[in-house]
Amino acid sequence: MVRTPNIKLGAYGFVMRQPIAYMLTWTTYGSWLQGDERGYVKDGVILPPNKGLNQANRAAMASPEVSLTRRQKGITEDALRKEAEALGQEICAVAVGKNHLHLVVTTNGLDPCHAVSHYKNAVRLAVQGDGFGGRLWTRGYSKRYCFDEEQLHAMIEYVNRHNTLKSPHVHRGG
């Protein structure tokens, strides 16, 4: 049987395509709470705004809301690049905003949960090394899988449209 890198046989003999990359997104602490006026996601379900819930969550925050400075955005992007290299992942696109980031990376066989844990920790340590104190990230993250070059290109374009650093965009070859 001929096998390609992004196809594997599932538990019941079904052919399952493997992702070639994924887009990871996560937010800074306190920047998008449950009940937010923009709506929010809980257990994969998009829910409408809830002012009372938002106010209760804001009152329960253990640290102030985080908004990354321009300097911290640069530190974040540098830390992401170093960690990607350590993980053997290729960064296809990155956009670091004041309250969230998007990162498109090749999977290199890594589970996104494992990768996000490494990325969040690497950035936290780098930003703390520059004097930041407190909680940096919210729990959780969003992931979107790319199964082919067309999907990958679409995600790269999405992230590049949201790039607020004014740094050179990273494009995957070709």
C-alpha positions in Angstrom: 0.0 0.0 0.0 1.4 3.4 -1.0 1.2 5.9 1.9 1.6 9.7 1.7 2.8 11.8 4.6 -0.7 13.2 5.4 -2.8 10.1 5.2 -3.1 7.3 7.8 -5.3 4.3 8.4 -7.8 4.9 11.2 -8.9 2.4 13.9 -11.6 1.0 11.8 -9.7 0.9 8.5 -10.8 4.3 7.3 -8.3 6.5 5.6 -7.8 9.6 7.7 -6.0 12.7 6.3 -3.4 14.1 8.6 -3.0 17.9 8.8 0.1 19.5 7.3 -0.2 22.6 9.5 -2.5 24.2 12.0 -3.4 27.7 13.0 -3.2 28.4 16.7 -4.9 31.4 18.4 -4.9 32.4 22.0 -5.7 35.5 24.0 -4.0 37.6 26.7 -5.3 37.3 30.2 -8.6 39.1 30.8 -9.0 40.3 27.2 -11.9 38.1 26.2 -14.0 36.9 29.1 -17.1 34.7 29.1 -20.0 37.0 28.5 -18.0 39.4 26.4 -20.0 41.9 24.2 -18.5 40.3 21.1 -19.9 36.9 22.2 -17.7 34.1 23.5 -16.9 30.4 23.0 -17.5 27.8 25.7 -17.0 24.1 25.0 -16.8 24.8 21.3 -20.2 26.6 21.2 -20.4 30.3 20.3 -22.6 32.0 22.9 -24.1 35.5 22.9 -23.0 38.4 25.1 -24.0 38.2 28.8 -23.3 41.5 30.6 -23.8 40.0 34.1 -21.5 37.0 33.4 -18.9 39.3 32.0 -19.0 41.6 35.0 -18.8 38.6 37.4 -15.8 37.2 35.5 -14.1 40.6 35.5 -14.6 41.0 39.2 -13.1 37.5 39.8 -9.9 38.2 37.8 -6.7 37.4 39.8 -4.6 39.8 37.8 -5.2 42.9 35.6 -6.1 42.6 32.0 -3.1 42.2 29.7 -2.5 44.4 26.7 0.9 43.7 25.1 3.1 46.7 24.4 4.9 47.1 21.1 8.1 45.9 22.8 6.3 42.8 24.3 4.8 42.0 20.9 8.4 41.9 19.5 9.6 39.7 22.4 6.6 37.4 21.8 7.3 37.0 18.1 11.0 36.3 18.8 10.2 33.7 21.5 7.7 32.0 19.1 10.3 31.7 16.4 12.9 30.3 18.9 10.4 27.8 20.2 9.3 26.7 16.7 12.9 25.9 15.9 13.3 23.9 19.1 10.1 22.0 18.3 11.1 21.4 14.7 8.1 23.3 13.4 8.1 25.8 10.5 6.3 29.1 11.1 4.2 29.8 8.1 2.7 33.0 9.4 2.5 34.9 12.7 0.6 37.9 13.9 0.9 39.2 17.4 -1.7 41.7 18.5 -2.1 43.6 21.8 -4.6 41.0 23.1 -4.2 37.9 21.0 -2.0 36.1 18.5 -2.3 33.9 15.5 0.4 31.3 14.7 0.4 29.0 11.6 2.9 26.3 11.9 3.6 22.9 10.3 2.6 20.1 12.5 5.8 18.1 12.6 3.6 15.3 14.1 3.1 17.4 17.3 -0.3 17.5 18.9 -1.5 21.1 18.9 -2.1 21.0 22.7 1.6 20.1 23.3 2.7 22.8 20.9 0.6 25.5 22.4 1.8 24.6 25.9 5.4 25.1 24.7 4.7 28.3 22.9 2.8 29.9 25.7 5.5 29.0 28.2 8.3 30.2 26.0 6.6 33.6 25.5 5.7 33.9 29.2 9.4 33.3 30.2 10.7 35.7 27.6 8.2 38.5 28.6 8.9 37.9 32.3 12.6 38.2 31.6 11.8 41.7 30.3 10.2 42.6 33.6 6.5 41.6 33.1 4.8 40.2 36.2 1.4 38.6 36.5 -0.6 36.2 34.4 0.0 36.6 30.7 -2.4 34.1 28.9 -5.9 32.9 29.2 -6.5 29.2 29.5 -7.2 27.4 26.3 -6.7 28.2 22.6 -8.3 27.7 19.3 -7.0 25.4 16.6 -7.8 25.1 12.9 -6.2 22.4 10.8 -4.8 22.6 7.3 -5.0 19.5 5.2 -3.7 20.8 1.9 -1.7 23.7 0.4 -4.9 25.6 -0.5 -6.1 25.6 3.1 -2.6 26.5 4.3 -2.4 29.4 1.9 -5.8 30.7 3.1 -4.7 30.6 6.7 -1.5 32.3 5.9 -3.4 35.1 4.1 -5.8 35.4 7.1 -3.0 35.8 9.5 -1.0 38.2 7.4 -4.1 40.4 7.1 -4.1 40.6 10.9 -0.5 41.3 11.3 -0.1 44.4 13.5 3.7 44.2 14.1 4.6 45.6 10.7 7.3 43.0 10.5 8.0 40.9 7.4 5.5 38.3 6.9 6.6 34.7 6.8 5.6 32.8 3.7 6.0 29.1 3.2 8.1 28.4 0.1 6.7 28.6 -3.5 
